[in-house]
Amino acid sequence: MKKPILILGIIFLLIGVNVEAISNDRLEENSCNLNIKKSLEFNEKPLSRGKTAYAYNTYASGISEGLVKFDLEDPENISFLAPTVSGDFLTGGTWANGYGWLAVEYGSGVLWKIDIDTGDMYSIGGGGQSLRDLAWDDYTWKLYSIGNCNDFFEIDPETGQSDLIDVNDSGCIVSFAFNSQGICYGIDILTDSLHIINIFTGDVTFIANLSISLDYYSNYISFDKDNDILYLLTDSLYICNTENGECTFIGSFGGLALSAFAIPYNYNSSPVTTISFDPPEPDGNHDWYISNVTVILNATDEDGVNATYYRIDSGEWDTYDAPFIIYKEGKNILIEFYSVDNLDNYEAIKSETIKIDKTPPEIIINISKIKEGWQKWWIIVTVTFADNISGAASSSMHIVEFYLNDVLQDTVTGPGPEYVWQFLYSGGLRITIGVSAGVCDLAGNCDDVYNETKIYFSRNKNQLLNNQLFLRLLNHFPLLQLSLDVWRHVLL
């Protein structure tokens, strides 16, 4: 009865020796990179991203197609990062030390770099190969890829150029990843099994059958290299034991089909600066402020913030020390800002625009008179609203009232901006024109005025005195003529 136990023990011993030999050979091949190994092992403060992982959602199901992030300890807590700009979905992904999140586009094999802070995507290039997954090796400082099952490629992370390095005809490795020791693990879709891969020779060594079944369309592995934990991403997230293939369920993705799986490590994040205002929301209409605005910038960074900078309307950069006030008015006041941490990591420049209009519209009143025949005049009163910032609110119903000698004559309503009242006048030598007007601009600044203007009309002083019939009549009344001569002298 002891022989089977002895034989079984020998088998496990041989497997252990084989794995150890592969590990030792791997380390010997990379002995020139032991300084990297020491850095990874003895870094007193790993600059990890925490427990956040990143992936690409290939099918919209509650979350749009594009880049997503989730908590490794709570994968159901998944959030949308940014929409895609690639031609097709991203299939394989990895975190490459010094490069960040890299991923390949399905079908074309084009290599993309993704900013995990902003979700911005940058096409590196390459293409021409249908690649399924990526893996970064910290020991060789190289990027590798798997094509059709077991076609292994080396990828230039600067250009995306791919070079075939080996083909293995056994099984079908669909995803692979390097741990912090530089050992490459892969999963076989045909046998639902875990293997160690010699990337230089293409040799694939069986480790164990996985405790779960794989789905060809969504199976990706990635290491949390800060803790050397192997994660398996399918329609759910698992932690898999690299010695026996036992996979522990962490959580479901709720029907999402994820790819381009990457777990950041050894990552120095840039500062994050937020902006707020006082008043916290526009205090006017249509997103306009009608008062001075105080700007508050708040920067955070795990390594400490060294400085925060800002500028207004593309002016000179200034150091932010305390909240500042914007007094100027304008339709699109541009506020740009960024921060730098104590490790000299620069945040990408952010910007916000605000609109400030503190000035009520101008009410312009113009009165003109045009002579029309004998002792008659056309009186034309024009009222115009002008606002050079937000503009007069065309949706408002403005009211303009016109008065003649304090008596209301006409009321004009409408969006304006011009209101006209005219009438033909004949009468006394003086009249008073009154205008009552109220207007608001788009921002909500309003003005009401009442204006009175006196208008004088000149008569021809000599008209009666120059009448010939009247002068002949005066010849018969000398005393009256004498009086009129005096009056003429006064008038002239």
Phi, psi and omega in degrees: 000343182277340184296313179302321180296318180296316180297317179298321179295321179296320180299312180296324179296317180296319178297317180296318179296320181297314179296318180295322179296318178298317181297315181295318178299321182296318181291324179293321179298334184246028182299335179289348181250022181297335178297326176294317180300316180297321179298320181289324186278327191247010175296115184295330181230086180302131181273061184276162179274003183089217184252029179264132176243164185229149181202178178243126177272112187277336181230131180291125177207079185090330176234138182296157175297137180147202185276136180226165174221154182207162179276127180298334179270347181214074186297341176290341177275075186249142182224152181281132180261309182191153175287160180277154171239004180282160180292324177225179184289159178271132184259289181267147179213162177198163171261121182251120182301123181093345180243331182093208184281117176245146180209155178249147180275138181299138176084301185280330183076013178293137182269134180238147171248137185234131176276115185285346178278322185248340186082004178294139181246138181232123179283121179274316179133204182085214181103179181095347177237139175275104185253143183256318185217159178238153174210138181251133180251117181289340182280315178270350183056045182229156179252131181237162180215156173248134177261245180281097183060273190245023174274112182262135181233150167259132184247132174281114183291348179272329185239341185084000180296133181246140178230126179292129181246336179192154175230127177245127187272355184263134176069195180210094177282123183251343178207147180211162182200148177263139173274184184291344178269001180084014178269133185262126177248147178219159178244139182258122183287334183283328185243004182050053187227162181252138184222160167256135185244130169271105188294339182276325183256342183084001180293135180242120183250123181293135175253304183191158170283140177286152181277001177230161177269143182265152175245125188301327189282340181209083176220110181221140177244152178204145179265137161277096189287345175290334182233002182052050177250130180268122177254139176245125181252118171236228170282355175223177179246135181229155165254127184247135177284124184282358179259324184235000177077005180288126183248128182257126181292130177256314180177165182263156176264009174065037177091358178284147175252105187256153178211186178052045186291129180213139177240112181295151175206161178048045190244126175265107180281148177280161179298159176239119181248131177246156181236142175218166186229159171226112006299147183295332177231154178307131183266006175248198179264157174055042177065024176261142166271141177243024179212171174298149184241128175267131182254128179241124177251137180227119182246140177228149177195140183294339178260004179094141181268127179276315182197155175234139183234153179210162172207158183243129177050049175061027177278203180285144177289139179231150178280132180275119177245331183200164177306142180236160186249136174260117181263335187291161176251152179173161182281323181222082178277115186270126176244117178247146184201156175196167180228161177232134181268183184287349176260013178068029172274127183263133174280144174297143182296129176253165181208153173220151174238142176229163180237127180232127174220109182254358188254126177294160178297155177268134178254116184251124181244127179231129180238127178230155178228138181234123182292136183228089177074205186286110175054039177229147180220140168275126176255120182242119180248122181239129177243128181233138175258135180226135176212117186267004182249277180275337181093151178294141183285101182292340180279348180277151178262096181281150181237129177233126180247138181245132182239147172234116182052047176070012178247125181298127182251323185202149175234126181242129178236161178142177184285346180075205011271004183238137180230131186232136172227133180219152179204158179264123186244139169212128184169223185292178184278352183211137174225163177239123177259125177246141178230126174246123185220144175224137183210149174233148175265179183298329182285340181108005174283131183236155177215140176232134180225153166230122185235134176243136179230128178267134181241130180251143180243126181271138174256163175279105186297330185265004187299312181289320184290337182265002179289120187295321180296321180293323180292321178294327178293325182293337180298338180270357181226083185301318182296319178294323179294322178297318179296320180291329177297318177297317181297319179299319180298320180293316183293324183274000000 
